[in-house]
Amino acid sequence: MTALVEIAGSQFVVAENDMIVVPLLAGNPDDTVQFTNILATVEGDASRIGAPYISGSVSAKILEHGKGDKILVFKKKRRKGYQKMNGHRQKFTKIQITNVSIA
């Protein structure tokens, strides 16, 4: 069974034993988190679409927290002598989906 789940404001297609990288979540490694915002599910030929959500939950285990690659932001205005370099590293959480249950 696969499910379309809303996690931290983004949508992810998940199935059991998948490892995905999501925006930073609260919790420590080896903690279990529950997601209840399930938008759609597909099992074989049958599919269900929520209006707006389907009742059920997706359980996941937090594997690690980290920082992504550096993203550079360069701003320039031609003929004005204005240049500005900036950058940041986005924080993320790596999780493993342990259970997908639909009521």
NORNORDA-V479984 format. One line per field, one symbol per residue. phi: phi as a letter, one per 40 degrees, with the letter a starting at -180 (. if undefined). burial: + if it has 16 or more other ideal C-beta (glycine too) atoms within 10 Angstrom, else -. Layout:
phi->???
burial->???
This chain:
phi->.bbcbcbfgbbbcbacgcbbbbddbchbdgcbbbbbcccabbbgccbbbcbcbbciabbabccababcccbcbbbabcgbgcbabaaabccabcbbcbabbbc
burial->--+++-+----+-+-----+-+--+-------+-+-+++++------------+-+++++++-----------------------------++++-+--+---
